[in-house]
Amino acid sequence: MKVYLDTVGCRLNQSEIETMARQFRAAGHEVVASPETADLAVVNTCAVTNEAAADSRGAIRRIARAGAAEIIATGCWTTLHPKQAEELPNVRRVVLNDRKDRLVADLLNLTPEIFDLEPISREPLPGLHRRTRAFLKVQDGCDNHCTFCVTTIARGEGRSRRLADVLLDVQVALEGGAKEIVLTGVHLGSWGRDFGLHLSDLIQAILRETDVPRLRLSSLEPWDLSADFFSLWADARLMPHLHLPLQSGSASTLKRMLRKTTPQSFRELVTFARQAIPDVAITTDLIAGFPGETEKEFAETLNFVREMEFAGGHVFSYSPRPGTGAARMKGQIKPELRKKRNHILQEAIEESAKSYRERFIGKEMTVLWETASEFGEWGWKMEGLTGNYLRVTAFASSPRWNEIDLVRLERFENGRMKGVIVNRG
């Protein structure tokens, strides 16, 4: 059987379809690059915003139009709206999040344990989801109750994967050629609480027991971290990039969001991180137009964002999600004002990101190449990421996909750092 896998949304969703790909291949099936040639398609949906939900529905419709006669819908949007998912074209089966890890086994009438007996090496997904980096799910669910977030409803309570299972996944990915491992979870910083460990224990074990070249962490809630946590970056294999969702720079707005942080505690955490990790990139998430956000609160957020000098970030216009506390709050902000505030925050983030990038012009940094495209007389056009998450392009005489090179960064142009390969790492 030929299987096409697609995903909308976060790195956790990406990790899950990579696991499904390994399982389908282990059972003797072929994972293909496009739905046109597929006998079966699986779509891992997202519901974090109205836009993500619309993208999820659109992905299913697009795959049906391409000719996939049998589609399995799964993921957060599907879990929240199973009836709507069933009504989409060519959807033959709906799998809720609580059965997602068993999706392949249930479909093929196998026991899930069969995939643990002889784990096969990782192969990057073909087509648009081809990755050099291996996204590994180490945790799922969330016990926070942020009033804007629907993910807790869709994913359930927080739960961690066992240390031994994660180490096995890391080893499998490395044997499959991965040069960078990205640890993901809905609430990554809570890993290990259900069996008396901390995320730092997992990181130390991976660095101690494997020869992973590059280890990266996905989003971390600021209240899960202490100053001591940043001492882990003494090992240069841990990438100097921290994504710390702020959501708002106003203490009163954070309180309505039920975020377990304040601007002051966030400021102190960032100070500790920058003292411990040279040149660390700190990126964030922001919500514009949260219910009840006054002009004063928005100004507080804007000023705080400018003060923090983030290396980048994502700005989302508040999106009311059914079942969340914020959707029932008074003082809903008009969409046009949310959009305006979003634009202002994006400009502030881009300004600080530009200043951060400029610090590295003229420096030499290692880059893991993620894409390679032929480019005539100049050779191959390469694109990849530095350890601190700068996106870089350079030319090479031969394709260097999934290789790590030392690159001199020369200028910033069209959203990318332009560099020259100076030697191969």
N, C-alpha and C positions, 0 to 999 in steps of 0.2 A: 504494500500500500504506500502511496505517495502522500506525504503529510506537509501541509503548509502551516506555519505558526506565525501569528502576529500579536502585537501587544501595543497598548496605549498606556501612557503614564510613566510611572516611576521605575527606578532601577530594580526595585523588588519585583515588579512585574517582568522585567527583562530576565532577572535571575530565574524566575519560575518557568518561563518558556525555554530557557536553556536546559533546565532540568528535564522538562518534558521531551526536548529533542534527544537528550542522551537516552531516555527511557524508550522512546520509539525506536531509536537505532539499535538499542540492546535487544529489542524484541524482533529485529529483522526488517524494520520498515525504513523508508527513505524520506529524509526531510528535504523538501525542495524550496527553491528560491522564489517561486511565484505561485499564486493561486490557480493560474490557468492550467497548470499541469497536475494539480492536486486532486486526489480522491477524497481527501478530508482536510478541513481547515479548523484550527483552534484559535480563538481570539480571546486574549486576556484583557478584559475591559477595566476602565478606570472611572471613578465618580467624584474625584476630589473637587472639581469645579463643574459648573454647567457646561463649559466648553469641552472638558474632558469627557463628560457623558455624551455630548453630541459627537465628538470624535470617535467614541467607541461604537455608537450606532452607525456612523458613517463608514467605519472600517468593515463592519459586518456586511453592510449593503454593497460596498465596493467589491468585496471578495465574492459575494453572491453573483454580482454582475459579471465578474471575471470567469465564472464557470464552475466554482467549487459547489458541487451539488449537496454536500453534507458539511454543515458547520456546527461546531460545538462552541457555545458561548460560556465564558466563565469570568471570574474576577469580580471587582467591587461593584460596578454598575449592574452587572448581571445579578449579583446577590441581592442588591437593593430593589431591583425591578425585574424579577424573573418572568413575570407574565409578559411584559413588554419585550423582553429578549426572545421569548418563545414565538412571538408574532413577527419577528424580523425574517426576511426571506432566507430560505434554505437552512434555518436553524433547526437542527434535528434533536439537539440535546442541550440542556442547560445544566451546568455544574456549579453549585454554590461554593463559596470560599472554603467552607468546612470540609468539602470533599475534593478540593482542587489538587491536593498533594497525591490523591489516589486516582486522578482523572485517567491517566494512561492505563494503569492496572485495571480499573473498572471497565474501561472501554474494551480492553483486550482479554478480559476474563482471566487475569493473572493475579497472583498475590503480590503486594508491594514489596515483600521481602526479596523477591527474585532479583530486583534491581540492585540490592545490596550485596548479593553473593559474589558477583563478578563485575564490579563497576568498570565501565569502559572509559577510555580517555576522552577528554573534552574535544569537540570540534566546533569551531565558530559556526553560528547559524549562517546559512547562505543568504544572499540577497541583502536587503536593507538593514538587517539585524546582525550582520557579520561584525564581530567584535574581536579586538585583540585582548581586551580586558575581560576577565571572568568575574561576573557578578554572582556572589554566593549569598544565598539567604541564610542567615544565622538566627534570625528571630522573626516572629510574626505577631500580629495583634498589638494592642496598646491599652494600658490601664489609665492613661491620662484622660481627662474629660474636657479638652479644649472646646469651647462652645461653638466654634465655627467648623469643626472637623467631623466629617461623616465616616472617616476611615475606621474609627473605633467601632462604629455600628456594623460596618461591612466586614471587618476583620476579626472582631471579637477580642477577648482578653489576651494580654501579653503572654507569650510562651517562647522559650529558648530552645534551640537545638543543642544536643549534647556536644561537648567539646570533642569527643572522639569522632563524631560524625562530621563535624566541621573540618577537622584536620584531614580526614579521609577525602572530603571534597576538594580541599586545597591541593592535596597531593595528586588527585586525579586531574585537576585543572593544569597543574604544572607539567604532568606527564603528557598532557595534550598540547603543550606548547605555550600556554599562557605566560606572559611576562609580568602581568600585573593582576593582583587579586583585589576585588572591591567587596568589602563586607557590607551587606545591606540588611535592613529590617524596618518595620514600621516604627519601632521605638528601639533603635539599635543600642542606645546607651543603657537600656534595661537588661541587656543580655546577662544571663547567669543568675538573676535574682531568684528565680524559681528553684535553684539548687545551690544557693549560697556562694556564688561567684560574682565577679565583676567583669565588665568588658575588658579591663586591663589584663585580666588573667588569660582571656582568649588571645589577645594580641601578643602577649609574651609567649604563649605556647606556640603560636604560628611562627613567630620569629625564631624561637629556639629550636623547634622540631622540624622545620622545613627550610629549604633554600630559596624561598620566594624572593625574586629580584625586587619587586615593588609591591607594597601593601598599602591600600588606600581605604579610608573609612567614608561611608556615605553620611547622611545627615545625622547630627547629634544634638539632642536637646541640651541646652546650656546647664540646666539644673542637675544633670547627671554627672557633671564633671567637676573635678577639684583641681587645684594648682598642681598637685602631685601627678595627675594624669599625664601632663605634658612632658614629664621626664622620659616617657616611652620613646620620644623622638630622638633620643640619643642614638638609636639605631637608624642609620640613614636609609634603610629600606622602607621605613614608614614615611609615606609621602607627606610633605609639608603643606597640607591643605585641610582646612577645617570648615565644614558647612554647618553653621550654627543658626538655626531659624530664630529670628528676632520677632517678626510679625508686626510689632509696633514699638516705637520709642517712647510712648506715653505710658506712665505708670497706671493711670486710671483705665486706659484702654486695655492694657495687659490684664488688669484685674477682671474686667468684663469678659475677656477671652478665657479666663481661668488658666492663664499661663503661670507656671511656677517660677517666674523670674521677674526682675525689675530692671529698669535701665541701669541702676547703679551696680547690681550684681553682674549684669551682662558686661558692663564696662570693665569691672575688675577681672572677670574671666578672660576677656580679650587681652588685657594687659599682661596677665600671667602667661598666656599662650605666646604672645609676641616676645616676651622676655626669654622664654624657653626654646622657641623654634625660630631660628634665623630665617628671614624672608618668607615666613608663613603667609599663605593666602587664606584670608578669612572671608567667606562668602555667606550669604544669608537669604532668607525669604521674608517678604513683607506683604501685608494685606492693606490695600487702600480702600477707605470707605467702610470700615467696620461699623455696624449699627451703633448709633449714638456718638460717633466720632465728631467732635466739635472742631471748629477752626483752630482753637487753641491746642487741642490734642494732636491734630495733624501737624501743626507747626512744631510741636515738641518732637514728633517722629522725624520730621524732615531735618531738624537741627541735630538730632541724635545720629541719624544716618550720616550726615556730613562729618560729624565728630569722629565716628568710628572708622572712616576711611576704608570701607570694604573693598575687597579685590574684585567683587562682582556680586550678582544676586539676581533673584527672581522677584518680580513685583506682580501680585495678583489683585485684580479688583475683587472686592468681597463678593462672594457668590453664595446666596442662601441655599443651604442643603436641607432637604426634608428630614425631619427627625432631630435636628440639632437645636441646641438652646438659642443660638444667635438668630436663627430663622424666626423665632417667636418674640424677639426683643422689639421694644419700641424704638423709634428713631431710625428706621431704615433709611439709608442714604440713597438719594436718587441716582440712577445709573450714570447720568451724564456727569455728576459730581465725582462719583467713584472713578470714572474714566479720567477726569481731569487730574485728580490726585494721583492716580496711577502714573500718568505721564510725568508729573513733577518728580515723583520718587524715582522713576526710571532714569530721568536726566541726572539726578543726584548720584545714583549708583554708577551710571556710566562715567560721570566725571571722576569719581574716586577710583573706578577701575582703570581709567586712562592713566591717572597718576601712578597707580601701582605698576602697570605694565611698563611705563617709561623708566622705572627704576632698573629694569633689566636690559635695556638696550645697550649693546656693546659687551654684554656678559656671555659666557659660555655655559650652557646648561644641557643636561641629558634630555632626550626626547624619545618617547616610545611612539613609533609610527603606526597609525591606525588605518590609513588609506594610502593607496598608490595608484596614480593614473598616468598613462603615457602622455608625454607632452613634447613630441617632436624633437627638434635639435637640442633642446635644453635637457633632454633625458626624461626622467620620471618625476612627476610632481608628488611630493610626499606631504602628508599632514598628520600631525600627532600632538601629544600633550607632554609638557614638562611635568616634573613632580609637583610643582605648585599650580598646576592646572592652567598654564598659559597654552593657548592653541597656536601651533607653529606650522608654517609651511616652508619647504626647502626643495631643491632639486637634487636628484641623485642619478648616477650613471646606470644604476640597476635598481629594480624594485626592492625596497627595504621594509616591506610590510612586516610588522611584528618584531622589528629589530630596534635596538636602542642605540642612538648615536649621540655624540657630543656635537652641539650646534651653537654657533655664534649668532646671537640675536641682533639683527641690524636695524630694523625699523618696524613700525606698526602700520598696517595698511589693509583696508577692506575687512576689518574684523579679525585679522590674524597677525601674529608676529611673523615677520619674514626673516629667515635665517639662512646660514650657510653651514653645511656639514664640514666640520674640521677634522674629525677622525671618528672611527667607528668604535662604539663601546662594547 
